[in-house]
Structure formats: structure tokens, C-alpha cells
Amino acid sequence: MKKLLIITMVLTLAFGSAFAQTFKDVPVNHWAYDAVQKISSIGILEGYPDGTFKGMDTVNRYQLTLTVSRTIDYTQQNLIAPLAEKISQLDKKVSSMSSGNTSSASNSEVNALSVRVNKVENSLNQLQSSYELLSYATVKIDELESKVKDMTNSSINQDSISNINTRLARMENENNALLENIQNLSSANTSIQSKLNNVSNETYSNQKEIERINTLLSNLNSKIDMKSDSMSISDVQSKIKALENSIVDIDTNRKDISNIKSSLNTVQSSVDELSKEVEANKKAVAESGNGGVDILDILISVVISAGVAFAFTQFIK
């Protein structure tokens, strides 16, 4: 019976490992590869139809319940039941030995049976502890799941997350705009600083020019003061009187010039009339055919000369 039990357990593990699923998303070098293969080989957890394990997915209460149920079933069928059977068989042997069949058993067999019974008891105690730990873990998982569910339902929802994301996006845009404004202000500050430097240089140049002009004005004022000191009031009045007399003389000369122009115009008119008369007389003499042309020309010249002399005399007066 003992050999049969051992063969059964070995075959179970062998066939379980042979028929264990190979998941596409759990490579051989993954740190949880052995544990995933072990759990899947004994039927505690199964993969998805697409051949993946999806180890990062969350577990709901139905999946957790199914996993715990399979774990309990596996423990009862493969560990507790065989051990209970072994204990029953050992109890029968001990009972038969205590009923008078001890003559056929040796002390070594009794000692061996005692050792085996102790091992079985230890195994049962370990299984009991594991079962209690599993129950405790199941309760804690349920509590944690309930707390997470309460937190999710009470404080966080999709609208809140969407509003927070919107506010964060708006704040990021405002932050970017502020950074851009700061950069623009920095550039403007640099430009203003440069302009201020130019203005400062120009102001310095203007200040120097103003100082030069003030110096010139001071010198000019000094010269004016010197002139004012050197000239007396009477001299100034005399010069002003002389200037006034000169102005009167200029006005008189201007009037005389105007009268002379008028006299010249009159003389010119008289000369023009005499010239016309001389020309007319020339034509008359030429048409008459007389030989006294030269005498007439002399008379005309004398008349013109007399008229010019008279006009010149009037001009001099």
C-alpha cells in the first residue's frame, strides 16, 4: 500500500508537470516562472484562452474564491486524504499488534512505526497550520478588497479624474505661458538695458556739450560785462544819436534818389520825343531832295546836345 501511494504521488507530479501550461508572457528566465508552472500544473490557476498568464492583471472576488476552493480541494485530495489513509492503516496495525499478535512483530518494527506515526503527526500539524494561514490570508484579502472597493466608490470616480487631468493640463499650459513670458521679459529687459546704456552715453555727451556751451556763455557774458564797463552811457547815447541822424540822412537820400529817377524819366521822354522829331525831319528833307542835309543834321545835333545839357543840369540840381 505504501508503494502504491508513493507511485501515485510521483505519477501525479510527473503528469502534472508534463501537462503544465506554457504561457507566452512568462518566459523561462522570468523570476516567477517555476511558481507559475507549479500552480498551473496542479490546477490552482489557469491561463487565458490566448495562451497568456497576464500576471499583472487584478483578481476579482470570483477568481479569488475559485483559487481558494481549488487549493483546499487539492490539499484535501492529495495531502490530507492520503495521510488519513496512512494513519488508519497504522492504527489498524497497532491495534492488531496490541490484541496479541505482538509475537510476530519485532521491536524494530514497532519503533519504525512509532517514527512514522510521529512524522505523520508532524505533517498533519504543518498542514493544519498551513490551512489556518490560508484561511487567515483569505480573510485579509477579502478585507483589503472591501476597503479598496469602498475607497473607489466613495472618493474616486472617472469624472473626478477627468477634472483633475483637465486642471493639470490647464496648469501646465499656464506654466508654459508664464515661462514664455519670463523669457520675453528677460529679452525685453536686456534690450531696455542696452537702450539705457545708450541713453546714458548720450546723456553724458549732452552733459559735456552743455558744459562747453555754459563755458562759452560765461566767457561771452564776461566780454559783454567788460564792454559794458568800458563804454559810458553818454557814449552810448551819442552813438544812438549818430545812428538816428544817419537814418534820417538815408531817408533824405532815398527821397532825392526817387526825385532823380523821376527827372531822368522826364529827360528820357524829352530825348525820345526829340529823336522822333529829328527822324521825321530827316525823312522830310530826304523826300524834298534839297542839298542842305548836313546843315540840318548839325542843327539837330546841337538841339539834342542842348537838351541833354539842360537835363544834366537839372539832374545835378
Buried (B, 14 or more C-beta within 10 A) or exposed (E): EEEEBEEEEEEBBEEBEEEBBBBEBBEEEBEEBEEBBBBBBBBBBEBEEEEEBEEEEEEEEEEBEBBBEBBBEBBEEBBBEBBEEBBEEBEEBBEEBEEEEEEEBEEEEBEEBEEBBEEBEEBBEEBEEEBEEBEEEBEEBEEEBEEEEEEEEEEEEEEEEEEEEEEEEEEEEEEEEEEEEEEEEEEEEEEEEEEEEEEEEEEEEEEEEEEEEEEEEEEEEEEEEEEEEEEEEEEEEEEEEEEEEEEEEEEEEEEEEEEEEEEEEEBEEBBEEBEEEBEEBBEEBEEEEEEEEEEBBEEBEEEBEEBBEEBEEEEEE
